């Protein structure tokens, strides 16, 4: 790592406080390709010792690079060079699944499961899904990825007669439902801007308190019955939601 990041030369560099010099040193190594996506930085203690500076100075430099999206911290693993984030546009005129959206872009959709199973419904789920007293709810919480990059944190609830075995869902929920001849025909979506909690930020590999797009969806069957309620938190640095409007006479 000494050849890639010559920390010993930091004191001799000109211009600005030490934390800014360290930030530029790391930034230059990333922009020049000496540090690549997924490369791990040395521990902050080791950087401080090699550069003969305080850990507070190292932390300040790394904090700024994390805020800029150049580095990402992973709890229990360390600090890594972040993957460049491609900006994606999602039209609001079609009801599609995340898997379909990524396939159209030539990307591979994936899921990292956080929770899935049959649960007793909350009062809100009972009301929104129109559940009877003895019904349970299939609840799914997963991290959606595109080419292994975290894109969205998705929470979905469905009646247990529509999805009796949530463990059978692989990457695409709608594909699993289609195998049971169940398909949504329309949906209402509500979009808002939110700030991520620390645990949500960690899953999406963005700085704590980052902004996200919250997309709340209620999907319906052709009978008019609600088949799904979901909330997806999309990384705002990776996703744009686009609507085409027509002008009335």
Secondary structure, DSSP 8 states (H G I E B T S, - for coil): -TTTS-GGGGGG--SS-HHHHHHHHHHHHHHTTSS-TT-B---HHHHHHHHT--HHHHHHHHHHHHHTTSEEEETTTEEEE------EEEESSS---HHHHHHHTT--EEEEEEEEEEEE--HHHHHHHT--TT-EEEEEEEEEEETTEEEEEEEEEEETTTSS-GGG--S-HHHHHHTTT----EEEEEEEEEE--HHHHHHHTS-TT-EEEEEEEEEE-TTS-EEEEEEEEEETTTEEEE-------
